[in-house]
Amino acid sequence: METMLQQALALAPKVQAVISELLARNIGKEEMLRATFLSLVSSRPAFFLGSPGINKTGTVQDIARRIEGAIFYDALMPTIVSVEQLLVESTSIEELPTANGGKAIRTRDELGRAARAHILFADEIWKAETRVLQTVLDLAKGDGVRHEGQQTKTPLLAFIAASNELPEQDSGLGALWSRMTIRAVVGSLDTAGKKALVTARRTRDRARVKGEADQSAKLTLAEVEALRQARPFVEVPEEVIEQVLEIYQQLLNQDAASFQWLWDDDRRFGRIFDVLQAEALLHGRTTVTKQDLNVLEFLLWDTPEQIGAVKAMLAPFVRTPASEARELFDALMAPGGLVTEYMASRSEKAVDALKEVRECVTALDELASQAGEDTEAVKAVLAETRDLAERISLRFAGKL
């Protein structure tokens, strides 16, 4: 067990490198990337709510490309009218001799498509034909698929679904919706994001035309499987279980009408800890800590209107010196802020920008002095901020 965990921990920096590169190509898709990797490691389905045209499919497909040997299958569910269309790659006809010397004809299906995918993207999932819903549910449960009277195990690692709407209450889709353990809302890009998207696309297209070799960080199927095998051995302290229960109770006390469903769903409560273990492992930890509770924002809502209440409830539980340090730096680098405006356009606000950065350095210095086990993480952000101050000074002096 110890060896398995250590091998998985050694993969954490590689996973983060893959995610970092994917972020540079898939602008504004941090939550999608994070949720998909949590799905891969926890074995729990993920669902993305968002309008067409915001690169949901492309982002998941790009993740699949970073796993060598992974098969990606994109199923646009309204167009799938039969189980065979979802599962069967080809059909052959065979002649068989009969006992009386005659011949009988039978067909044989070769399974493929969703049945052979490592990552399945079920788009517009709530518009699936009734006749294929049981198979979709089987895939989401990870139980394999039934075909021609036999249960067939599939290599599926992540079941990812998406739609621009939630299922209607009386649609009979409640069982499938309840199994969408990880849930995230995906929005369109803001102005800064749209500008960054143009740059990212230009860089990608130029590299393709030049025929430049792909130097992207990648994982193997064996490495993903190593993470999945190690995940159950990540420790979940009693304190963390108590904190999750307290969050549940506070949400229920605050708005019983909105969160009674959460308290009643024992299956979801158990699977929450699978995802918490995955979050810890992906960040190189063998024990779930309160830092990992931030993934609960993907796990505790049933309608988008509940997300704000969930995030507000989580805030005091997940706040750490490390997260506070990152918040300070992110605020400093917010689009439209003094620092980003100066670094992007050589504006006349160098003095003001430098003042903001130095104030942040002072705040981080003080935070580092009382950060405890987060000291190194805070110091890393502090070093990043000091480097930023140096770059602003050099730019102002015309040396950068």
N, C-alpha and C positions, 0 to 999 in steps of 0.2 A: 504493500500500500504506500509506504513512504517513498519508495523509488518511483512509483507511478505518479504521485503528487509532484515530486521534484522535477520529473520530466515535463509534466504539464506546466509547472511554474516557469520553466525555462522557455516555454513558448510564448509567455505573456508579452515580452517586448516585441516579438515578431508580429503578434496579432495587432498590437498598437501601431506598429509601423505600417501594416497593411491598411488599417483604418485611417491613419493619417494621409496616406497616398490617395485612398478612395475619397476622402473629404475634399482633396484638391481638385478632383474630377467631378464630384457630385455635390455641387455647391448647396449649402443649406440643408443637407440631408443627415445631419448628425444623429438625430433620433432614429431615423430609419436604419442607419448603419449599426448603431448601438443595439437596437431591438433585434435586428437580424442575427447579429453575433450571439446575443443572449439566447435566441431561439436555437441556433446551431449547437450551443454547448449544453443548454438545459433540456433539449428535446421537446420544448413546449411551443405550440403554434404562436405566430405573431399576426396581428391584423393592423392594416394602415387605412385610416379614414382620410380621404382627400379627393379633390376633384380631378378629372382627367387632365393630362398634359403637364403634370408636375414631376415627371420622371420617377414615378414609383417603380415601374417595371424595369427601367434602365438601371436604377440603382441596385436592385436585387440581382439583376443579371451581371452587373459589374462585380458584385461580391462573388458570385459563382465563378467568374473568370479568374479570381485570385486564389481559387482552390484547385490545384492541378488535378485533372481527371474528373472534376465534378461535372455532372450532367444537370443542366438547367432546363426546366420545362415550364413554359408560360401558357397557362390554360385560360383563355377568355371564356368564362363559364357560360354566358348566354348562347354561345355558338356550339357548345357541347351538348348534343341532343341524345347521346346514348353512352352507356358505360363503355362500350367497345371503342367509341371515338376517343374516350379519355385514356384508355389503357392499352389498346391493341395497336401494334406497329404494322403488322401484316397478317394476312390470312392465306393459308395454303389449302389445297384440296388433295385428299389422299384416297386411293382406291384400296379397299380391304377385301380379301377373299372371305366368302361366307361358307358355312358348313355344307351347303348343297352344291358347292362348286361355282356359285355365282360371285358377283362382286357388289360391294357396298361402298358408298361414297360418304366420307366424313370431312369436315373442315377442322383445321388446327390453327389456333391463334398464336401468334408470336407476340408476347407482351412487350411493351415499350412505353414511350411517352411518359405519363405520370407514374407508371409502374416501375420505371427504371431511373427516375430522376432522383438526384441527391438533394436538389432544392426545387421545390414546386411553388410556383406563383399562381394562385387562383384569383384571377382578376374578376371584379364584379361578381363576387361569390354569391351574393343573395339573389342573383338572377339565374342561378343554376336550375336546370330542369329537375323536376321532382324525381324522375327516374334515376338520376345520377347522384342525388344527395346522399344516399346511404354510403356510396363508395367514397364520396368526398369526406364524409364523417369518419369513415374507417381510416382514410389517409391522415386526417387531422389527429386522430387518436394514436396513430403510429402502430396500428395493429396489422398492417399489410392490407391486401385486397383479396376479395373473393371473386374468382372467375372460373367458369366452367365447373362449378361445384367444389373447387379446391381453394384453400386459403394460401395465398402466396406472399411471402415476406418481401418487402421492397427495401431498397437501400436508402430510403428517404432520411435525410438529416434535418431538414427544416421545412415545415409547412408554413408558407407565407400567403396571406390573403389580403385583399384590398377591395375597397368600394368607395363610392362617393356618398354612401348613405349607410345607415344601420338597418338591420332587419326590422320589419314591422312587428309589433307585439303579438299579433294573432296570425303570424305567417307560418308557424310551425317550425321556425328556424332557431328556436331558443336553445336547443341542445348543441347545435353547431356554434352559435354565438358564445355560449358559456365556455366552450373549449378554446376560444381565442384568448389564451392566457395573457399574452403580451399585447398591449393595445397602444397605438400612438396616432395622433392627429398630424397630418402632413399638410403644411400650408404652401402657398406660392411664395416666390422670392420677393423681398423688398427691393428698393432701388439699388442699394449697394450689392445685394446678392445677384441681381440681374446683370450688373456690370461685371462682377466677378465671373459669372457664367460665360459671358462673351470671351473673356480672356482665357478661361479654362478650355473652351471649345477650340479657340484658335491654336493654343499650344498643342492640344491633342491632334488636331487635323494636320498641323505642320509636321509633327513627328511622324504621322502616318505617311504623308507624301514623301518625306525624306527617307523613309524606310528604316528609321532608327530602330535598333534592337530594343526589345521590351526588357527594361531593367527593373520592372516593378517587383516589390516584395510580394511573395506568394506563400501560401500554406499548401500542404499536401492533404489528401483525404486521410492518411494515416495520422497526421498531426491533429486534425479536427477530431478524429476518433479518440486520440489520446486525451484530449481535453474533456470529451464526453465521458470517457471511462473514469477519469480522475474526479470529476465534479461531485459525485455522491460522497467522496471522502473529505470534502471541505467541511470543517467543523462549524456547527451552528450553536453558539453559546445560548444558555438559558436566558441570559439578559436580552439577547436579540429577539427571542420568541416573545418575551414579556413586552418588549417595546412595540412589536407588531400588534400584539393583542391590545395594547394601550391605544395605539393609533386607530384600530378597529373600533374600540369602545368610544373614543372621543368623536369619531365620525358619526357613529350611531346616536350618541347623545346630542350632537349638534343638529343632525337632520335625519331622524329615523326613517322618514318617508323615502329619502333618497338612498340610504345606505343599508336598509334592512336586508336587501338582496345579498349584500356582501357578507354580512354576518351569517346568513343562512347557507352560503355556498362553501361547505367544508372542503370540497375538492379543490377549489381555488385556493383556500387557505394553505393546504398542503403543498400545492405547486408553487406558491409564492417562494417557498424556501429553496426549491430547485433553481429558480431564477436568481435568488440572492446568492446561492453558491456559485452560479455561473459568473455573476458580476464580480465576486471576490476573486475567483480564479483568473479571470481575464485581466485583472489588475495585479496579479502576482501575489495574492494572499491565500493562505491555507485555512483561514478562519474568517467567517462573516463578521464584519464590524458595522458600526452605525453609519459609516460612510456608504455602505452598500444599500442602505435603506432608501437612497434616492431613486432606485429603480421602481419603488412602489408607485411612483407617478404613472407607470405603464400598466399597473396591475389592479388598481383599486377603483376604477371608474366604469360605469355602465353606459353613461351618456356623456357627451362632451361638456355639458353644463356642469358636471361634477368635478371636472379637472381642476378648476381654480380652488375649490374647497380642499381637494386632496393635497395640492401643492402647498397651500397655506398651512395645513395640518402637519405636513412633513417637515417644514422649514426648521422648527426648533430641534427636531430629532436628528437631522442630518448635518447641521451646522458644525463645522470643525475649523480649527485654525487653517488647515490646508485649503478647505473650500472657501473660507473667508479671504485668504490670500489671492486665490484665483479670481474671486469676484472683484477684488480691488483692481487687479490687472485688467480683467475683461472690461470693467467700466472705463478704465483709462483708454483702452483701445476701441471703444464703441464707435461704430460708423457715425460720421458727422461731428465727432469730438475734436477738440483742439489738436490732440496729438496726431490722429489719423489724417486730419486735414492738412496739417503742416507737412507730415512725411509724404503725403501724396502730391502736394501742389506747390511746395516752396512758398507758402503764404508768409505774411509778415508777422506771424504770431509765434515765432520761435521762443521768445522770452516767456510768454504765457504757457506754451506747451511744456517747456522745460520746468517751469514752476510746478505745474501739475504733476509731472513725473517725479520731481524731487519730494513733493508732499507724499506721494505714494510710497517712495522709498522710506521715508520717515515712518509711515504707518506700518509698513511691512517689517521694518527693523524692530519696532516695538512688539509686533505680533510674534516675530521669531523668538524673542526673549522669553515668551511664555507659552510656546507652542507644544511643549512636551514631546510626545512621540511623533508629532507632525513637524518637528523642527527642520528636518532636512527638506521636506516638501516646501515649507515656507521659504527656506533659504534659496531653493531653486527658483522660485518666483521672484524673490528679491534680486537674485543675480540677473535674471531676465530683464527686470525693470531698470537696474543699474546700467545694463548694456544698452537699453533703449535711451537712457539719458545721455550716454556717451555718443550714440549715433546722432541724436539731435544736436549736440554740441558740435560734432564734426561737420554736420550738414550746414549749420549756421556759419561755421568758419570757412565753408567752401571746400572742405577736404573730403566730402562724401557725395 
